Amino acid sequence: MARPPAAAITVPLLDLHAQYAPLRDDLLAALTRVADSQQYILGAEVEACERDLAARLDVAHAIGVSSGTDALLAALMALGVGPGAEVITPTYSFFATAGSVARLGATPVFVDMDPVTFNITAEAIARAITPRTRAVVVVHLFGLAVDMPAIRAVTDRAGIPVVEDAAQAIGARVGGRQVGSLGAVGCFSFFPSKNLGAFGDGGLVTTNDDALAHEVRLLRNHGMEPRYHHARIGGNFRLDAIQAAVLRVKAPHLQAWTDARRRNADRYRALADDLDLTPHVVLPVEPEGYRHIYNQFVVRVADRDALRAFLADRGIGTEIYYPVPFHRQACFRDLVIDDAAYPEADRAAATTMALPIYGELTAAQQQHVMTSIAAFVAARS
Ligand SMILES: *Cc1c(COP(=O)(O)O)cnc(C)c1O
């Protein structure tokens, strides 16, 4: 068969069809099983999914919830975060990280990030702690764990619980241990673009603390125990049986999908080396002792917006995570004393972009991405 011309190769940022096709029969059988059971809310599918994920994530408790956002909300509620409390969060993350804090009437306190890992640091957290700090939300951004040993040294000394926003980092490790088990409570998302995606919204709260687990279980179902008796004001943060059934089919493949993403990351590195791109494009790092799961492969470049347009013309999808840090969001304007206090986040917002990294990418697609970047660099220099 003749090879298609290079220009015919397209590289979407994410292609869910490629993952779905080989699992289609198993997934449709799982959906049929739920339909035949006519049991849609919590129940046996959700419990089986929770047991499976608790074992895979190496935690005592895994509680299925309606989204990653609601995982954060329930976790913060379980920790007693509310009006008058300050919660330290990175300024550079998906909105839910800080939005869930603000929705509870608490004050998110933003801190800047490490320019190499993009993650929140122990030093920045230490500087932001006040007598009103009730929790710290760390985000394992793009799939790379934060330096949890250093962060725990700071937060344990201050007696402050850490919430792990692990929405982008399922299966990531630091020091051999998985995220979601390293703080008081972990929060995962099954949004379809995450490494483990459902057929819609879903999330998970993890913890090794029996009392916190009990509290989250109550809160996800209106604080109800027993039926129609409410000792707490919770919400409807329940995971659907349909999503749980889909996750049970997909979870056994997560390790292989993550390995494929890691292989693709290595392939990009090799291509960037071969094409002499390393002076022009800063690729993501995986520090010693960490396992990056590459939910996103975020690079730094000069002329970011021009390069994105150039790549779009060549059929290559990219995205900016994130163009507007929290300290520049209109809804948080009143919280920010000095908007020049976050230079690394501002720099990242102006210079970074995500390249396609999903597991089913082909070598030819990756070659097309990197040779296109090389063509852009050559035209500019
Ligand atoms: C995706 C994401 C969330 C929210 O998850 P949803 O399931 O979309 O509600 C929270 N935090 C981070 C860092 C995320 O990437």
Ligand as a Chemical Component Dictionary entry (heavy atoms), coordinates in Angstrom:
data_LIG
# 
_chem_comp.id                   LIG 
_chem_comp.type                 NON-POLYMER 
_chem_comp.pdbx_formal_charge   0 
_chem_comp.three_letter_code    LIG 
# 
loop_
_chem_comp_atom.comp_id 
_chem_comp_atom.atom_id 
_chem_comp_atom.alt_atom_id 
_chem_comp_atom.type_symbol 
_chem_comp_atom.charge 
_chem_comp_atom.model_Cartn_x 
_chem_comp_atom.model_Cartn_y 
_chem_comp_atom.model_Cartn_z 
_chem_comp_atom.pdbx_ordinal 
LIG C1 C1 C 0 -10.344 17.671 35.236 1  
LIG C2 C2 C 0 -9.878  18.336 36.477 2  
LIG C3 C3 C 0 -10.724 18.575 37.576 3  
LIG C4 C4 C 0 -12.203 18.402 37.519 4  
LIG O1 O1 O 0 -12.675 17.184 37.139 5  
LIG P1 P1 P 0 -14.136 17.050 36.505 6  
LIG O2 O2 O 0 -14.356 15.583 36.523 7  
LIG O3 O3 O 0 -14.084 17.631 35.139 8  
LIG O4 O4 O 0 -15.092 17.768 37.397 9  
LIG C5 C5 C 0 -10.177 19.100 38.735 10 
LIG N1 N1 N 0 -8.882  19.410 38.813 11 
LIG C6 C6 C 0 -8.043  19.218 37.782 12 
LIG C7 C7 C 0 -6.600  19.569 37.954 13 
LIG C8 C8 C 0 -8.509  18.694 36.582 14 
LIG O5 O5 O 0 -7.673  18.536 35.539 15 
# 
loop_
_chem_comp_bond.comp_id 
_chem_comp_bond.atom_id_1 
_chem_comp_bond.atom_id_2 
_chem_comp_bond.value_order 
_chem_comp_bond.pdbx_ordinal 
LIG C1 C2 SING 1  
LIG C2 C3 SING 2  
LIG C2 C8 DOUB 3  
LIG C3 C4 SING 4  
LIG C3 C5 DOUB 5  
LIG C4 O1 SING 6  
LIG O1 P1 SING 7  
LIG P1 O2 DOUB 8  
LIG P1 O3 SING 9  
LIG P1 O4 SING 10 
LIG C5 N1 SING 11 
LIG N1 C6 DOUB 12 
LIG C6 C7 SING 13 
LIG C6 C8 SING 14 
LIG C8 O5 SING 15 
# 
